[in-house]
């Protein structure tokens, strides 16, 4: 965790990158993916493309893993934008995050799973902050969670 590679920020199309990432998971049939890009198909952002992919993969993997076995998973990925930032939302219909765990969710070594090092969300937060973005979430028990990433829009 302490040896995150140096970020190599570059311009890339946000929607194209997110479509590539969804394609990694969509074939499994574990969960249904719904996307809503809200007219943001041509939004170009400035961040490390590979690290952004890692952050999104962490969020999607967590979303899938949060869904109880007896439930069909629905993962919704949305993009909205304002003048300076694009906001990526990853919403699941999983178990939700209990109130008493919410303050610890981005800390290294924190996990609610039986396996894993508890670094996924800590790494994701580090990646997002490296490209001058922010990450936050909302959650409802038994209804699911939404993670938000703000990412700077390229102004050129």
Secondary structure, 3 states (H helix, E strand, C coil): CCCCCCCCCEEEEHHHHHHHHHHHHHCCCCEEEEEECCCCCCCEEEECHHHHHHHHHHHHHHHHHCCCCCCCEEEEEEEEECCCEEEEEEECCCCCCCHHHHHHCCCCCCCCCCCCCCCHHHHHHHHHHHCCCEEEEEEECCCEEEEEEEEEECCC
